[in-house]
Amino acid sequence: MPKCEAAVVAPAMNKILTYVDANVLIAAFRGQSIVSQAAVAVLRDPGRALLVSDALWLEIVPKARFHRQQHEVDFYEGIFTLALKRVCWNETIMEKACELAPRYGMAAMDAIHVASALIGGAEELVTGEGWNKPMLHVQELRTHSIQLRTEPTKR
């Protein structure tokens, strides 16, 4: 696993520091559906700077390596190389995840991703989770799903 940078990196001027979770990267790699196209659009958006984490790396890269999917590994590693900032595992992230999970009813990895985004200074978290998932309802961070809305918009 590549090393994390301990130093905080300021986002490039006028770019939104965006944390993406694993299903965004998986969808972008698979590239066949409307959701995949939305994932690729997020990754290619010149108005964004990407924030990644050790948790994200652990969720996607080892499994692709195990299954000897070298093109997939190369794709993920390329995203990590292009990311502006990488958040390292640390006690602060775990404490924040333990605080967020029961507050919003989030699963463990979702809470870790949200905590990593917050600690890393993200302005936005983009996920491939459905719109009804608890991680999309956190108040501390702007969240967005690449999934199509299937329920009517509430007014």
ABEGO torsion letter per residue (X at the ends): XBBBBABBBBBBBGBBBBBBBAAAAAAAAAGABAAAAAAAAAAABAABBBBBBAAAAAAAAAAAAAAGBAAAAAAAAAAAAABABBBBBBAAAAAAAAAAAAAAGBBAAAAAAAAAAAAAGBABBBBABBAABAAAABAABBBBBABBBABBBBX
